[in-house]
Amino acid sequence: MSHKEDNEGKRSSHHTELYTSIPRTCLPIVYHPDYNITFMGLEKLHPFDAGKWGKVIRFLKEEHFITDGNIVEAREATEEDLLVVHTKRYINRLKWSLVVATITEIPPLLFLPNFLVQRKVLRPLRTQTGGTIMAGKLAVDRGWAINVGGGFHHCSSDRGGGFCAFADITLAIKFLFERVEGISRATIIDLDAHQGNGHERDFLDDRRVFIMDVYNRYIYPGDGYAKRAIKRKVELDWGTEDSEYLQKVKLHCDGALNEVQPDIIVYNAGTDILDGDPLGGLSISPQGIVNRDEIVFRAATQRGIPILMVTSGGYQKKTARIIADSILNLHRQGLIGAEALEGEGSSSLVTSMMCSSGSVGSTFTAV
C-alpha cells in the first residue's frame, strides 16, 4: 500500500465501536464469554479445545489476578469492520455452511442452516476478532495488551483455513495504521507451530510490516508463496526441544527488533508447540512456553515497544493452564502491570460497568 492510499484510508475510515475509550481502571486483557464455541458437541469433532479461552480466564481468577470487573469485554467485529481487510466476496462466501465447514475442519457443519453456523461458530470468531482489534489500540495506549483469544493466522483477506475464518492479525494492524497517529511500522512475531500464511499473504508487498515466523517446516500449511513475505524465517524439525528452541527464539527475536524497530509488535503466541500436541509436532515443555513468552515480552519492554499478544493454536486440554501460568509469570517478572488495581477507589460494580464495552453482537439476533 502506498502512503497516498494509506492517507486516503485515514480520511475515509468507517465508524467503529471497537476503538471506544477504555478507563485505566481496566487491565488491558480482552475477553468475552462468547469466545467459547459450544453447540451440540460439534466442536469436539475438531482437535481444537473450543472452550480453552474461558478456562484461561477461570485460572486467572482463581489466582486473584483478574476479576470480571477489571478486564475489557470484547465487542463483535461488524461486517463493516471486517471489510477493512476482507473482500465482500469472501464475507458472502461465509454465508454458505459448506465453506465454513471446510475452513473450520468440522464437516457436519455443512448440514446445518447457515443462521445457526453464523450464531454458534462465526459469531464467537467475530467476537475474538473484535477483541484483537481492541487489544491493538490498548497495547499502544498501555504498552501491552493480551487478547485471550484470536491469532487466526491462516486467514487472509480472501480465504480462510485451519480453523481461521477472519484475519484478525491483519485487521488489528490495518486499524492501527489507519486510525492511530504515529503507528506506521509493525512487526509480527509468529511463534505458533504452524506457518502464519494468512497475514503473510496480506502483507506480502507491504514494507511497513516485518514478519518473523518460527514453525515446524513439515506441517500445514506449507505455503511457499506466502513464505516470500517472511523477513526472518526459522524452520524447525520434528521434535525440536526447549534448549534449541528457546535459543533460536531469543536470537531471532532480538535480531528482528534490532533490524527494524517497529511502533507495535503483534505476538502470535500459539501453544501448539507443546510436547504431545497432535498437530504441532514439536516437543516444548510447559516451562519452555512460559520462558518463550517471557523472552518476547522482555525484548519488547527493553526497547519500549508496545506489544499485543494473541493466543492462537493449542490443541491439548492442558494448554489453557499453561497460558494462564505464562500470563501470571509475565506479571511476576514485571513485564505486564496491574496498573488497573491502582484506581480501586471505585466500587467493583462501577468498575465492571466501565470495563464492559457494551453488549456484544448487538447487530445480530440472539439465540
CORDA-V831086 format. One record per residue. N is the residue number from 1. PSI is psi in whole degrees, 0 to 359 (NA if undefined). OMEGA is omega in degrees with one decimal (none if undefined). Layout:
n=N psi=PSI omega=OMEGA
n=N psi=PSI omega=OMEGA
This chain:
n=1 psi=133 omega=179.6
n=2 psi=164 omega=177.0
n=3 psi=326 omega=178.5
n=4 psi=313 omega=179.1
n=5 psi=321 omega=-179.9
n=6 psi=316 omega=179.6
n=7 psi=321 omega=176.7
n=8 psi=323 omega=178.1
n=9 psi=320 omega=179.5
n=10 psi=321 omega=-177.7
n=11 psi=330 omega=-172.4
n=12 psi=15 omega=-177.7
n=13 psi=136 omega=-179.6
n=14 psi=166 omega=175.3
n=15 psi=133 omega=178.5
n=16 psi=149 omega=175.4
n=17 psi=2 omega=-174.0
n=18 psi=347 omega=-180.0
n=19 psi=33 omega=176.9
n=20 psi=156 omega=-177.6
n=21 psi=133 omega=178.5
n=22 psi=122 omega=-179.6
n=23 psi=153 omega=179.3
n=24 psi=356 omega=173.8
n=25 psi=0 omega=178.6
n=26 psi=135 omega=171.3
n=27 psi=145 omega=178.4
n=28 psi=53 omega=174.7
n=29 psi=123 omega=-170.5
n=30 psi=134 omega=-177.6
n=31 psi=158 omega=168.6
n=32 psi=142 omega=177.7
n=33 psi=335 omega=179.0
n=34 psi=354 omega=176.1
n=35 psi=328 omega=-169.6
n=36 psi=135 omega=-176.1
n=37 psi=116 omega=176.5
n=38 psi=120 omega=178.3
n=39 psi=102 omega=174.4
n=40 psi=26 omega=177.6
n=41 psi=1 omega=-178.2
n=42 psi=330 omega=-178.1
n=43 psi=340 omega=-179.6
n=44 psi=352 omega=179.6
n=45 psi=352 omega=174.1
n=46 psi=143 omega=-178.2
n=47 psi=344 omega=179.5
n=48 psi=134 omega=174.6
n=49 psi=98 omega=-172.0
n=50 psi=7 omega=174.1
n=51 psi=14 omega=-172.8
n=52 psi=331 omega=-175.4
n=53 psi=318 omega=176.9
n=54 psi=326 omega=178.9
n=55 psi=321 omega=176.9
n=56 psi=312 omega=-179.8
n=57 psi=318 omega=179.5
n=58 psi=317 omega=179.2
n=59 psi=320 omega=-179.9
n=60 psi=327 omega=175.5
n=61 psi=318 omega=-179.6
n=62 psi=331 omega=178.0
n=63 psi=5 omega=177.8
n=64 psi=29 omega=175.9
n=65 psi=324 omega=179.3
n=66 psi=165 omega=169.3
n=67 psi=171 omega=175.4
n=68 psi=333 omega=-173.1
n=69 psi=345 omega=-173.9
n=70 psi=16 omega=171.0
n=71 psi=163 omega=-173.6
n=72 psi=130 omega=179.5
n=73 psi=123 omega=-178.2
n=74 psi=151 omega=170.8
n=75 psi=153 omega=177.2
n=76 psi=134 omega=174.6
n=77 psi=131 omega=178.0
n=78 psi=170 omega=177.1
n=79 psi=322 omega=179.1
n=80 psi=321 omega=175.2
n=81 psi=314 omega=-177.0
n=82 psi=327 omega=-177.7
n=83 psi=355 omega=171.4
n=84 psi=330 omega=179.5
n=85 psi=312 omega=-172.3
n=86 psi=150 omega=174.9
n=87 psi=152 omega=177.2
n=88 psi=323 omega=179.5
n=89 psi=318 omega=179.6
n=90 psi=315 omega=179.6
n=91 psi=320 omega=178.7
n=92 psi=326 omega=178.5
n=93 psi=332 omega=178.4
n=94 psi=353 omega=176.0
n=95 psi=3 omega=175.0
n=96 psi=122 omega=-177.3
n=97 psi=328 omega=178.5
n=98 psi=320 omega=179.9
n=99 psi=315 omega=-179.4
n=100 psi=321 omega=178.1
n=101 psi=321 omega=179.7
n=102 psi=316 omega=-178.5
n=103 psi=317 omega=-176.0
n=104 psi=351 omega=-179.6
n=105 psi=36 omega=175.1
n=106 psi=85 omega=-172.2
n=107 psi=321 omega=-177.6
n=108 psi=344 omega=178.6
n=109 psi=335 omega=-176.3
n=110 psi=342 omega=-179.9
n=111 psi=354 omega=-177.6
n=112 psi=146 omega=173.2
n=113 psi=145 omega=-171.6
n=114 psi=333 omega=-180.0
n=115 psi=328 omega=176.4
n=116 psi=320 omega=177.7
n=117 psi=319 omega=178.2
n=118 psi=314 omega=-174.9
n=119 psi=317 omega=-169.2
n=120 psi=340 omega=-178.6
n=121 psi=305 omega=-174.9
n=122 psi=327 omega=177.7
n=123 psi=313 omega=174.8
n=124 psi=321 omega=-179.3
n=125 psi=326 omega=174.8
n=126 psi=324 omega=179.7
n=127 psi=319 omega=175.5
n=128 psi=323 omega=178.0
n=129 psi=316 omega=174.0
n=130 psi=321 omega=178.4
n=131 psi=321 omega=178.5
n=132 psi=318 omega=179.0
n=133 psi=316 omega=177.8
n=134 psi=318 omega=-178.0
n=135 psi=331 omega=176.5
n=136 psi=313 omega=178.3
n=137 psi=319 omega=178.8
n=138 psi=321 omega=179.7
n=139 psi=318 omega=178.4
n=140 psi=319 omega=-178.0
n=141 psi=323 omega=-171.8
n=142 psi=347 omega=-177.0
n=143 psi=337 omega=177.8
n=144 psi=156 omega=172.6
n=145 psi=150 omega=178.2
n=146 psi=122 omega=166.1
n=147 psi=120 omega=-176.4
n=148 psi=348 omega=174.0
n=149 psi=207 omega=175.3
n=150 psi=191 omega=-176.8
n=151 psi=40 omega=-177.2
n=152 psi=70 omega=-165.5
n=153 psi=0 omega=175.7
n=154 psi=354 omega=-177.6
n=155 psi=133 omega=175.2
n=156 psi=187 omega=-173.3
n=157 psi=329 omega=-173.2
n=158 psi=12 omega=174.7
n=159 psi=145 omega=177.8
n=160 psi=177 omega=179.0
n=161 psi=164 omega=175.9
n=162 psi=40 omega=179.8
n=163 psi=10 omega=-177.1
n=164 psi=110 omega=-176.7
n=165 psi=341 omega=-178.3
n=166 psi=143 omega=-174.7
n=167 psi=72 omega=-171.9
n=168 psi=327 omega=179.9
n=169 psi=313 omega=177.3
n=170 psi=316 omega=-179.3
n=171 psi=314 omega=-179.2
n=172 psi=317 omega=-178.8
n=173 psi=316 omega=179.8
n=174 psi=320 omega=176.2
n=175 psi=315 omega=-179.7
n=176 psi=315 omega=179.3
n=177 psi=320 omega=-175.2
n=178 psi=331 omega=-165.7
n=179 psi=342 omega=-173.3
n=180 psi=118 omega=-179.9
n=181 psi=137 omega=176.3
n=182 psi=357 omega=177.3
n=183 psi=103 omega=-177.1
n=184 psi=354 omega=177.4
n=185 psi=137 omega=-179.5
n=186 psi=148 omega=171.9
n=187 psi=129 omega=173.4
n=188 psi=123 omega=173.6
n=189 psi=104 omega=-173.5
n=190 psi=108 omega=-177.3
n=191 psi=18 omega=167.5
n=192 psi=156 omega=-178.3
n=193 psi=340 omega=-177.8
n=194 psi=151 omega=174.6
n=195 psi=137 omega=-179.3
n=196 psi=68 omega=-170.8
n=197 psi=340 omega=-179.8
n=198 psi=302 omega=179.6
n=199 psi=332 omega=178.1
n=200 psi=318 omega=176.7
n=201 psi=321 omega=-178.1
n=202 psi=326 omega=-174.8
n=203 psi=20 omega=-175.0
n=204 psi=319 omega=-177.0
n=205 psi=19 omega=-177.1
n=206 psi=106 omega=-175.8
n=207 psi=352 omega=178.5
n=208 psi=345 omega=-173.8
n=209 psi=122 omega=178.3
n=210 psi=127 omega=-177.2
n=211 psi=125 omega=170.0
n=212 psi=128 omega=-177.1
n=213 psi=125 omega=179.0
n=214 psi=117 omega=-171.5
n=215 psi=163 omega=174.0
n=216 psi=118 omega=-172.9
n=217 psi=344 omega=-170.5
n=218 psi=357 omega=-173.0
n=219 psi=176 omega=177.6
n=220 psi=142 omega=5.7
n=221 psi=347 omega=-178.7
n=222 psi=46 omega=-174.4
n=223 psi=93 omega=-176.8
n=224 psi=324 omega=179.4
n=225 psi=313 omega=-178.0
n=226 psi=330 omega=-178.1
n=227 psi=339 omega=179.3
n=228 psi=340 omega=-179.1
n=229 psi=347 omega=-174.5
n=230 psi=123 omega=178.4
n=231 psi=328 omega=174.7
n=232 psi=104 omega=-175.9
n=233 psi=122 omega=178.9
n=234 psi=104 omega=-177.3
n=235 psi=125 omega=-174.9
n=236 psi=157 omega=176.2
n=237 psi=163 omega=175.4
n=238 psi=138 omega=170.5
n=239 psi=16 omega=177.3
n=240 psi=134 omega=-175.6
n=241 psi=177 omega=-170.1
n=242 psi=307 omega=-170.8
n=243 psi=307 omega=179.8
n=244 psi=318 omega=-175.8
n=245 psi=310 omega=-176.5
n=246 psi=325 omega=176.7
n=247 psi=316 omega=-179.5
n=248 psi=320 omega=178.5
n=249 psi=313 omega=-178.5
n=250 psi=313 omega=-178.9
n=251 psi=312 omega=-173.3
n=252 psi=332 omega=174.7
n=253 psi=311 omega=176.7
n=254 psi=317 omega=-179.2
n=255 psi=316 omega=-179.4
n=256 psi=316 omega=-176.5
n=257 psi=338 omega=173.7
n=258 psi=329 omega=-179.2
n=259 psi=315 omega=179.0
n=260 psi=118 omega=177.7
n=261 psi=110 omega=-176.9
n=262 psi=173 omega=173.8
n=263 psi=343 omega=179.2
n=264 psi=142 omega=171.4
n=265 psi=130 omega=169.7
n=266 psi=116 omega=-174.4
n=267 psi=113 omega=178.2
n=268 psi=100 omega=-167.2
n=269 psi=58 omega=179.4
n=270 psi=143 omega=178.7
n=271 psi=13 omega=177.4
n=272 psi=5 omega=171.5
n=273 psi=353 omega=-175.3
n=274 psi=139 omega=177.0
n=275 psi=129 omega=179.2
n=276 psi=354 omega=178.9
n=277 psi=132 omega=-174.6
n=278 psi=344 omega=-177.3
n=279 psi=337 omega=-172.8
n=280 psi=322 omega=176.2
n=281 psi=12 omega=177.5
n=282 psi=176 omega=-173.6
n=283 psi=52 omega=-178.8
n=284 psi=138 omega=-178.5
n=285 psi=164 omega=173.8
n=286 psi=317 omega=179.0
n=287 psi=328 omega=176.5
n=288 psi=322 omega=177.4
n=289 psi=317 omega=177.2
n=290 psi=315 omega=179.8
n=291 psi=321 omega=178.6
n=292 psi=312 omega=-178.9
n=293 psi=323 omega=178.2
n=294 psi=320 omega=178.5
n=295 psi=314 omega=-176.4
n=296 psi=313 omega=-179.6
n=297 psi=323 omega=179.0
n=298 psi=319 omega=178.5
n=299 psi=320 omega=178.8
n=300 psi=314 omega=-177.0
n=301 psi=317 omega=-179.4
n=302 psi=331 omega=-178.3
n=303 psi=358 omega=178.7
n=304 psi=32 omega=-179.0
n=305 psi=127 omega=176.0
n=306 psi=144 omega=-178.1
n=307 psi=132 omega=174.2
n=308 psi=124 omega=178.6
n=309 psi=134 omega=171.3
n=310 psi=155 omega=-166.4
n=311 psi=338 omega=169.7
n=312 psi=217 omega=-171.3
n=313 psi=164 omega=-178.8
n=314 psi=112 omega=-163.1
n=315 psi=22 omega=175.6
n=316 psi=152 omega=-177.6
n=317 psi=332 omega=-176.3
n=318 psi=356 omega=-177.6
n=319 psi=329 omega=-179.6
n=320 psi=317 omega=178.8
n=321 psi=322 omega=-179.2
n=322 psi=318 omega=177.3
n=323 psi=314 omega=178.8
n=324 psi=315 omega=179.1
n=325 psi=322 omega=-179.9
n=326 psi=317 omega=178.2
n=327 psi=318 omega=178.4
n=328 psi=321 omega=178.0
n=329 psi=319 omega=177.6
n=330 psi=323 omega=178.0
n=331 psi=315 omega=179.7
n=332 psi=325 omega=-179.3
n=333 psi=357 omega=-180.0
n=334 psi=17 omega=-177.8
n=335 psi=339 omega=167.2
n=336 psi=144 omega=-172.5
n=337 psi=165 omega=173.9
n=338 psi=46 omega=-175.9
n=339 psi=337 omega=-179.9
n=340 psi=329 omega=-175.8
n=341 psi=348 omega=-179.2
n=342 psi=335 omega=-176.7
n=343 psi=39 omega=-170.8
n=344 psi=22 omega=177.0
n=345 psi=332 omega=-178.7
n=346 psi=157 omega=178.9
n=347 psi=159 omega=179.9
n=348 psi=329 omega=179.0
n=349 psi=314 omega=179.6
n=350 psi=315 omega=179.2
n=351 psi=316 omega=179.8
n=352 psi=319 omega=-179.7
n=353 psi=323 omega=-178.9
n=354 psi=321 omega=-177.8
n=355 psi=337 omega=174.8
n=356 psi=128 omega=-176.0
n=357 psi=13 omega=-179.6
n=358 psi=176 omega=-177.3
n=359 psi=121 omega=-179.8
n=360 psi=140 omega=173.4
n=361 psi=30 omega=-177.2
n=362 psi=341 omega=-179.9
n=363 psi=2 omega=-179.7
n=364 psi=152 omega=-179.7
n=365 psi=132 omega=177.9
n=366 psi=152 omega=178.8
n=367 psi=NA omega=none
